Each structure stands twice: as structure tokens, then as C-alpha cells.
Amino acid sequence: MPSGNADFDWPPVPYSQFLRQQLAEHTQYEYINPSLDRRYDPVVVGGNAMHPVIQRSDVILIDTGNKEPADGQPVAVRVGGGRTLIGYWRDREGKPVLEQERTDAVIDLSQYPNWSVYGVVTKIIGRGIPPHPTPPDIASGPEEPRMDVTPGQAQWIVERLLADGRISAKDVSQYLDAMRGEIRDIERRLALLRDARSGPAASPAPRSAPPIRKTRKGKGEQRPKASGHPRGIAGTLAVLLRSIPAAEHAAIQAIRADQGIQAAIKAARIAVGK
């Protein structure tokens, strides 16, 4: 033995057996490096005939030194064309067959002119773990695609679309009108929110109006009925306010305080018609 290895104590058993004993203490699988012991060959499964016991993409360890499997053992058999079949070894009336797990199919090996037992499947030493998909965000809908372009790039894109005939000048005008309408809606909404935040304005003293002269009723005369709501013009405004959002009430009240109840009713009717 070379002097450089004098400080290494070689195990008293074959090195492959020593590795199996060491690995058995740390894991339930016995994985033997093929470079150390060619008898055990790790093979990646490509089919699903043995599912779910052995699944596609599993890495199985085949004992290539065992060419005489017992009845019921899982084996790997090489057939013509370089194919490898996996199944349970059975001997039916002197004919070797393979039983497969997924479909209970029985493969008669005698139909292949050239076949041989590659080895007994001993263990599954590896199984891929697929990544867990990210759950969809139910609260938020799908995010719309967005492009960040400069104003100059945007102008060039619009001009190119116009030149290619993909959009017309009318389309551009409609988009601009829609933008202006959206700006007006946002400004109106902001004004209503500001009024709502500051609270209803104090109602000023009512404007002076000519006094109503009371006349005596003669016998048989009746007072003329008031048109509109039974409570009068104030009742009409109250009914209209019930038909519009509460956030817009403050703006209507401000119009009433500034321009009078008739103007407030007119503004409320416009809001109801939107």
C-alpha cells in the first residue's frame, strides 16, 4: 500500500457494501454511485405503465447483477430496438410475462425475438417535486398590459398609425373627447367631495319677498290647491334628494343657499337624469 494512504483505514468489507451501510444510517434510499459499483444502475423512467407505484420521471435503482428475478418482483427487461419495459415478473406455464400496474396489461415476452432481463428494480431513489403554482389573486382582476413611452414616442406612434390607416383622424378626435369628458367627471367629483368634507353651508337669511296679502274667504269659496308635492316646493326637493347619491347632497344644498330653492331643484333634477 502506498505510504500516502497509510493514515486511511480501509473497511474490512467491500467498498460498495461499506457505502450502503453508511448511507442506510442517513437515508431510506440506498444510492450507489455507478462509478464505484456498476451493478446498481440509476435509470430515469420515461413511461407510466407502472403508475402510481413508479411514476414518469422517477429515478429508480436497478440491480443489474440479479438476472433471475423471483415471482412478483419488479424488473426491467430490454427488448429489441433498445426499449426497456418495466413490470412485475411472472412465470405462466413456463412463459415469462410482465404484468403492468396502471392497466393490468400482461406482456408476453416471447413475442420479442431478442429480450433479456436487465435487472431487478430495487428502490425509487429520486422523484421530482414540481413547483407549486402561485394561487391567482381573486380580489384583483388580470393586470392590463402597460407600455411606458415618452410623449415624443407616443406622438410618433399615433402618426405612424394614421399613416398606415389603422386609425383615422375621427378615432383620434373621439379619444380626445373621451379624455376631456373624463377630466370633467373627475373635476365634478372632486368638487362634490370638497363640499362634502367641509359640510353643508349655513343657510343665509331668505331673500325679502313681498308679503302675501291675506284675503278673507267668502262663503262657498275654497283655497286653491298647491301644485306639486303635498309639502310644497321643499317637499319636491326632498324627494329629488332621495334619488341621488348622498355625496352630492352637499352640492345641492350649497346651490340652494346661493341661488335659491328653484335652482337647487333644477340641479337635483339634472343629477337624477344622469
C-alpha atoms as one frame of an Amber mdcrd trajectory, in Angstrom:
protein
   0.000   0.000   0.000   1.408   3.456  -0.852   2.791   5.471   2.034   0.416
   8.385   1.246  -2.558   6.193   2.206  -1.069   4.774   5.373  -3.292   7.011
   7.532  -6.542   5.696   5.900  -8.217   2.667   7.429  -9.829   0.649   4.659
 -13.073  -1.024   5.706 -12.950  -4.789   6.178 -15.881  -5.248   3.728 -16.158
  -4.383   0.012 -16.311  -0.677  -0.530 -19.789  -0.772  -2.114 -21.128  -2.635
   0.912 -19.460  -0.107   3.193 -21.190   2.715   1.314 -24.553   1.004   1.623
 -24.096   0.662   5.366 -23.103   4.304   5.722 -25.952   5.604   3.576 -28.534
   3.394   5.294 -27.821   5.270   8.531 -28.791   8.610   6.977 -31.447   7.887
   4.361 -34.033   5.303   3.494 -32.657   5.023  -0.043 -29.516   3.106  -0.980
 -27.899   5.079  -3.733 -24.665   3.648  -5.069 -22.514   5.773  -7.335 -22.215
   3.922 -10.665 -18.540   4.868 -10.863 -17.933   2.841  -7.680 -20.218  -0.103
  -8.380 -21.649  -0.682 -11.865 -24.007  -3.333 -10.578 -26.543  -0.728  -9.454
 -27.702   1.469 -12.295 -29.902   4.555 -11.725 -32.429   4.835 -14.558 -34.899
   7.619 -15.334 -38.392   6.268 -16.029 -39.904   7.513 -19.269 -43.306   5.778
 -19.286 -46.270   5.485 -16.945 -47.070   1.756 -17.224 -46.291   1.243 -13.508
 -48.147   4.338 -12.268 -48.715   5.142  -9.423 -46.113   2.784  -7.885 -43.433
   4.043 -10.282 -44.169   7.336 -11.999 -42.853   9.055 -15.057 -39.516  10.891
 -14.422 -38.800   8.803 -11.316 -35.201   7.703 -10.831 -35.084   4.010  -9.973
 -32.139   1.857  -8.897 -31.774  -1.368 -10.870 -29.729  -4.279  -9.584 -28.138
  -5.365 -12.856 -26.446  -8.291 -11.107 -29.754 -10.040 -10.472 -30.811 -11.668
 -13.736 -33.102 -14.257 -12.151 -35.991 -12.390 -10.526 -38.435 -14.086  -8.215
 -42.135 -14.218  -8.987 -43.782 -10.826  -8.465 -40.578  -8.776  -8.352 -40.454
  -5.558 -10.428 -37.915  -5.963 -13.198 -36.515  -4.055 -16.150 -36.398  -6.034
 -19.391 -34.517  -4.988 -22.511 -36.278  -5.800 -25.786 -35.432  -5.235 -29.437
 -34.790  -1.681 -30.571 -33.213  -0.603 -27.284 -36.527  -0.353 -25.431 -36.806
  -1.068 -21.706 -40.001  -2.461 -20.230 -40.799  -2.389 -16.521 -43.306  -4.660
 -14.857 -43.862  -7.451 -12.347 -42.124 -10.691 -13.308 -44.462 -13.678 -13.719
 -43.977 -17.223 -14.958 -47.131 -18.515 -16.643 -46.864 -22.108 -17.775 -43.195
 -21.726 -18.485 -43.634 -18.450 -20.374 -42.178 -15.302 -18.799 -44.553 -12.362
 -18.829 -44.680  -8.868 -17.367 -47.693  -7.504 -15.532 -48.033  -3.728 -15.521
 -49.633  -1.716 -12.743 -51.622   1.020 -14.481 -53.637  -1.054 -16.972 -53.136
  -4.590 -15.610 -51.755  -5.415 -19.047 -49.844  -8.684 -19.469 -46.894  -8.541
 -21.869 -45.772 -11.865 -23.316 -42.014 -11.572 -23.699 -41.930 -14.430 -26.173
 -43.286 -12.074 -28.848 -39.929 -10.313 -28.878 -37.162 -12.250 -30.688 -34.446
 -10.676 -28.592 -35.076  -9.824 -24.954 -33.118 -10.056 -21.742 -33.574  -9.256
 -18.068 -31.635  -6.085 -17.369 -32.092  -6.293 -13.599 -34.435  -6.127 -10.628
 -35.842  -2.753  -9.624 -34.771  -2.278  -6.019 -35.708   1.264  -4.980 -37.006
   4.636  -6.095 -34.082   6.899  -5.284 -35.446  10.163  -6.630 -38.765  11.758
  -7.504 -39.049  15.222  -8.955 -41.044  17.772  -6.981 -42.903  20.157  -9.306
 -43.041  23.819  -8.262 -46.225  24.877  -6.531 -48.158  27.269  -8.760 -48.873
  30.725  -7.426 -52.554  30.982  -6.482 -54.433  33.546  -8.521 -55.368  36.812
  -6.827 -59.151  36.608  -6.801 -59.591  40.125  -5.405 -57.833  41.832  -8.288
 -58.554  41.097 -11.902 -55.937  40.418 -14.552 -53.491  43.271 -14.892 -53.774
  45.082 -18.174 -50.599  45.282 -20.278 -48.899  48.619 -19.938 -46.211  50.327
 -22.003 -44.030  53.180 -20.823 -43.321  55.550 -23.721 -42.207  59.145 -23.865
 -44.504  61.882 -25.214 -42.409  62.041 -28.373 -42.659  58.302 -28.890 -46.429
  58.437 -28.342 -46.775  61.160 -30.990 -44.672  59.161 -33.446 -46.803  56.037
 -32.826 -50.030  57.957 -33.452 -48.641  59.484 -36.653 -47.500  56.060 -37.845
 -50.908  54.523 -37.129 -52.568  57.331 -39.067 -50.193  56.847 -41.987 -50.781
  53.074 -42.046 -54.546  53.575 -41.988 -55.006  51.600 -38.776 -56.750  54.548
 -37.143 -58.429  57.632 -38.558 -58.467  61.279 -37.530 -62.005  60.690 -36.316
 -60.780  57.981 -33.968 -58.186  60.339 -32.511 -60.842  63.040 -32.014 -63.111
  60.574 -30.233 -60.306  59.577 -27.872 -59.539  63.239 -27.140 -63.231  63.955
 -26.482 -63.386  60.988 -24.143 -60.315  62.310 -22.313 -61.888  65.737 -21.875
 -65.119  64.151 -20.643 -63.213  62.087 -18.137 -61.441  65.223 -16.895 -64.793
  66.961 -16.427 -66.181  63.992 -14.495 -63.136  63.919 -12.232 -63.340  67.674
 -11.565 -67.058  67.446 -10.780 -66.420  64.540  -8.438 -63.620  66.435  -6.688
 -65.877  69.442  -6.197 -68.563  67.280  -4.622 -66.022  65.639  -2.328 -64.655
  69.007  -1.213 -68.166  70.228  -0.428 -68.930  67.039   1.461 -65.738  67.344
   3.502 -66.444  70.943   4.519 -70.043  70.106   5.491 -73.267  71.819   4.463
 -73.021  75.577   4.251 -75.059  77.674   6.648 -78.282  78.794   5.050 -78.387
  82.594   4.783 -81.427  84.579   5.630 -84.096  84.213   2.981 -84.363  86.992
   0.489 -87.010  89.572   1.104 -90.174  88.823  -0.725 -93.331  90.860  -0.985
 -95.693  89.965   1.796 -98.584  87.802   0.889-101.824  89.547   1.447-104.395
  87.520   3.217-107.870  87.885   1.902-110.967  86.794   3.597-112.808  83.956
   2.091-116.308  84.446   1.162-118.908  81.891   1.829-118.608  78.949  -0.518
-115.066  79.878  -1.603-112.231  77.318  -1.303-108.479  77.843  -1.189-106.686
  76.842  -4.402-104.773  73.578  -4.036-100.961  73.805  -4.176 -99.480  72.068
  -7.172 -96.558  69.616  -6.814 -95.603  67.782  -3.633 -98.080  67.982  -0.680
 -95.334  69.640   1.370 -94.803  72.233  -1.311 -91.616  73.116  -3.123 -89.422
  71.988  -0.214 -91.023  68.545  -0.403 -90.217  68.353  -4.107 -86.556  68.998
  -3.367 -86.560  66.406  -0.582 -87.973  63.754  -2.944 -85.322  64.543  -5.552
 -82.526  64.316  -2.980 -83.584  60.772  -2.140 -82.927  59.745  -5.749 -79.310
  60.942  -5.951 -76.181  59.836  -4.036 -75.731  61.298  -0.577 -72.294  62.608
  -1.559 -73.992  65.081  -3.941 -76.466  66.452  -1.360 -73.969  68.989  -0.062
 -73.525  70.497  -3.522 -77.303  70.760  -3.980 -77.676  72.429  -0.579 -74.935
  74.887  -1.479 -76.790  75.791  -4.681 -79.971  76.279  -2.661 -78.198  78.606
  -0.229 -76.580  80.618  -3.004 -79.178  80.671  -5.770 -82.429  79.642  -4.136
 -84.543  76.528  -3.939 -85.677  76.662  -7.571 -82.082  76.459  -8.758 -81.435
  73.634  -6.309 -84.422  71.681  -7.677 -83.173  72.216 -11.211 -79.676  70.940
 -10.274 -81.197  67.954  -8.450 -83.279  67.018 -11.493 -80.152  67.156 -13.664
 -78.351  64.874 -11.199 -81.263  62.411 -11.216 -81.248  62.278 -15.019 -77.570
  61.295 -15.192
